[in-house]
Amino acid sequence: MNTVAVALGSRSYEILVGYEILSSLGSIVQGVSPSKKHFFIVDEKVQETHAQIAVQSFEEDSACAEPFGIDAVESNKVMPTVEAIWSSMLRDGCDRGTNCIAIGGGLAGDIGGFAAASFMRGVPFVQVPTTLLAMVDASIGGKTGVNVPLPTADGGSVLGKNLAGAFWQPKVVVADVATLGTLDNRQFRCGLAECVKHAMLGNDGMLQLLLEQVDAIFARDAGVLVELVTMSAQIKADVVAADEREAGCRALLNLGHTFAHAIEPIPELRLFHGEAVSIGLVAAVACAEACGLVDGVRGDLLRSLLVSLGLPTRLPMPVHIDRLLDVMRVDKKAIDSSIRLVLPTENGADVVENVDDSAIALAWTSVGAIL
Ligand SMILES: NC(=O)c1ccc[n+]([C@@H]2O[C@H](COP(=O)([O-])OP(=O)(O)OC[C@H]3O[C@@H](n4cnc5c(N)ncnc54)[C@H](O)[C@@H]3O)[C@@H](O)[C@H]2O)c1
């Protein structure tokens, strides 16, 4: 089992990465956050499998009667679900000393973390990620939250992603790569897109691992997955430790994301987040090339890596650039409607202010957008 430290003073914790370690979850949790009671928030897809192994590792009378099951769709990542979790915790007699344990993908972790952050003004929280994306990204760093309905001009509403939430660091993150054995290939690849992003932040060792171990990664080789998750988690942990509240360098983790956020909500494209990130990374590299921040070699390397991992590098159908620019201007990372981007450099990435519209248009054209 590998250990990655997230150094945050009194809120420090460890990320444990291993194979078939969920049967030890009970003793791991008791070691870092001793409690007589444990409440579980569980992704329904893993409830009968991985979560059962995890829950059974606790002393029988310390686990709350029924785990709270969540169907992991974004429309469930909303306040009524948080309220239902609170009610369930109250019914089970949970108090301020109860450990709240989320088992599932990033969705279960985000909503479970927010319920833990707010129940009785905060109870100890444990992350047990079961998707690759959650292992290398969502479970690390303490961002929790829910989607919030936003009114639209026609009197309806759309869900605004992650618009309410809290920073609430877990006591420990336990990533068991054995759980990835049941994850479908499309979701698995989405996690790989975030690994590529982390590698691009300046970790050549990880870039090398991704380039050389494609077959082993897709064969879900336990040793290679432990190495991949450990390296990727280390990169996120270091950035979080340097900037817990995203006042500075944590913004670098948004590499490719401002482009991704513009295309992810377009229903016709039917893109998962990781797929949008993959296309977003290609656009970010093209934009960096147009701004003279990187040469073509880095872009070619990235594009061929993404292709070898089965990730998209172009839009599945053309979209007008004006539509994309409008969305980018209202993205959370834009200030005063000028576009601020995280772009790759030769050694990693940097935040670039006031990026020229022509460089962004060029980036969009490079992934198949049209004028
Ligand atoms: N807090 C953060 O820093 C952060 C960062 C990135 C993403 N997120 C959030 O994370 C969510 C996305 O996370 P995700 O990609 O893990 O998706 P997810 O939680 O929606 O899970 C994806 C799918 O995989 C299923 N699943 C989970 N584990 C499985 C397993 N082991 N085997 C088979 N199926 C499994 C789920 O039921 C779901 O259908 C989004 O809500 C996003 O906003 C949060």
The ligand as an SDF file (V2000), in Angstrom:
LIG
                    3D

 44 48  0  0  0  0  0  0  0  0999 V2000
  -14.5480   17.8410   -5.4720 N   0  0  0  0  0  0  0  0  0  0  0  0
  -13.7180   17.9390   -6.4850 C   0  0  0  0  0  0  0  0  0  0  0  0
  -12.6040   18.4500   -6.3800 O   0  0  0  0  0  0  0  0  0  0  0  0
  -14.1410   17.3750   -7.8170 C   0  0  0  0  0  0  0  0  0  0  0  0
  -13.2180   17.2630   -8.8580 C   0  0  0  0  0  0  0  0  0  0  0  0
  -13.6430   16.6730  -10.0490 C   0  0  0  0  0  0  0  0  0  0  0  0
  -14.9560   16.2500  -10.2050 C   0  0  0  0  0  0  0  0  0  0  0  0
  -15.8310   16.4050   -9.1600 N   0  0  0  0  0  0  0  0  0  0  0  0
  -17.2060   15.9350   -9.2890 C   0  0  0  0  0  0  0  0  0  0  0  0
  -17.1740   14.5100   -9.3920 O   0  0  0  0  0  0  0  0  0  0  0  0
  -18.2830   14.0620  -10.1720 C   0  0  0  0  0  0  0  0  0  0  0  0
  -17.7600   13.1550  -11.2440 C   0  0  0  0  0  0  0  0  0  0  0  0
  -17.1130   12.0840  -10.6240 O   0  0  0  0  0  0  0  0  0  0  0  0
  -16.9290   10.6810  -11.3500 P   0  0  0  0  0  0  0  0  0  0  0  0
  -16.3320   10.8710  -12.6600 O   0  0  0  0  0  0  0  0  0  0  0  0
  -16.2790    9.7970  -10.3700 O   0  0  0  0  0  0  0  0  0  0  0  0
  -18.4060   10.2760  -11.6830 O   0  0  0  0  0  0  0  0  0  0  0  0
  -19.6290    9.6560  -10.8570 P   0  0  0  0  0  0  0  0  0  0  0  0
  -19.4660    9.7630   -9.4010 O   0  0  0  0  0  0  0  0  0  0  0  0
  -20.8160   10.2650  -11.4840 O   0  0  0  0  0  0  0  0  0  0  0  0
  -19.5090    8.1200  -11.2850 O   0  0  0  0  0  0  0  0  0  0  0  0
  -19.5590    7.7710  -12.6560 C   0  0  0  0  0  0  0  0  0  0  0  0
  -20.3750    6.4880  -12.8630 C   0  0  0  0  0  0  0  0  0  0  0  0
  -19.6110    5.3790  -12.3850 O   0  0  0  0  0  0  0  0  0  0  0  0
  -20.3980    4.6080  -11.4730 C   0  0  0  0  0  0  0  0  0  0  0  0
  -19.4300    3.9720  -10.5880 N   0  0  0  0  0  0  0  0  0  0  0  0
  -18.7410    4.4930   -9.5500 C   0  0  0  0  0  0  0  0  0  0  0  0
  -17.8270    3.6220   -9.0910 N   0  0  0  0  0  0  0  0  0  0  0  0
  -17.9530    2.4920   -9.8410 C   0  0  0  0  0  0  0  0  0  0  0  0
  -17.2880    1.2350   -9.8690 C   0  0  0  0  0  0  0  0  0  0  0  0
  -16.2530    0.9780   -9.0750 N   0  0  0  0  0  0  0  0  0  0  0  0
  -17.7090    0.3100  -10.7380 N   0  0  0  0  0  0  0  0  0  0  0  0
  -18.7410    0.5760  -11.6070 C   0  0  0  0  0  0  0  0  0  0  0  0
  -19.3890    1.7440  -11.6500 N   0  0  0  0  0  0  0  0  0  0  0  0
  -18.9920    2.7130  -10.7840 C   0  0  0  0  0  0  0  0  0  0  0  0
  -21.3500    5.5940  -10.8800 C   0  0  0  0  0  0  0  0  0  0  0  0
  -22.5000    4.9750  -10.3670 O   0  0  0  0  0  0  0  0  0  0  0  0
  -21.6760    6.4640  -12.0910 C   0  0  0  0  0  0  0  0  0  0  0  0
  -22.6310    5.8150  -12.9080 O   0  0  0  0  0  0  0  0  0  0  0  0
  -18.9680   15.2930  -10.7090 C   0  0  0  0  0  0  0  0  0  0  0  0
  -20.1120   15.5510   -9.9430 O   0  0  0  0  0  0  0  0  0  0  0  0
  -17.9280   16.3950  -10.5170 C   0  0  0  0  0  0  0  0  0  0  0  0
  -18.5180   17.6610  -10.3420 O   0  0  0  0  0  0  0  0  0  0  0  0
  -15.4470   16.9360   -7.9930 C   0  0  0  0  0  0  0  0  0  0  0  0
  1  2  1  0
  2  3  2  0
  2  4  1  0
  4  5  1  0
  4 44  2  0
  5  6  2  0
  6  7  1  0
  7  8  2  0
  8  9  1  0
  8 44  1  0
  9 10  1  0
  9 42  1  0
 10 11  1  0
 11 12  1  0
 11 40  1  0
 12 13  1  0
 13 14  1  0
 14 15  2  0
 14 16  1  0
 14 17  1  0
 17 18  1  0
 18 19  2  0
 18 20  1  0
 18 21  1  0
 21 22  1  0
 22 23  1  0
 23 24  1  0
 23 38  1  0
 24 25  1  0
 25 26  1  0
 25 36  1  0
 26 27  1  0
 26 35  1  0
 27 28  2  0
 28 29  1  0
 29 30  1  0
 29 35  2  0
 30 31  1  0
 30 32  2  0
 32 33  1  0
 33 34  2  0
 34 35  1  0
 36 37  1  0
 36 38  1  0
 38 39  1  0
 40 41  1  0
 40 42  1  0
 42 43  1  0
M  CHG  2   8   1  16  -1
M  END
$$$$
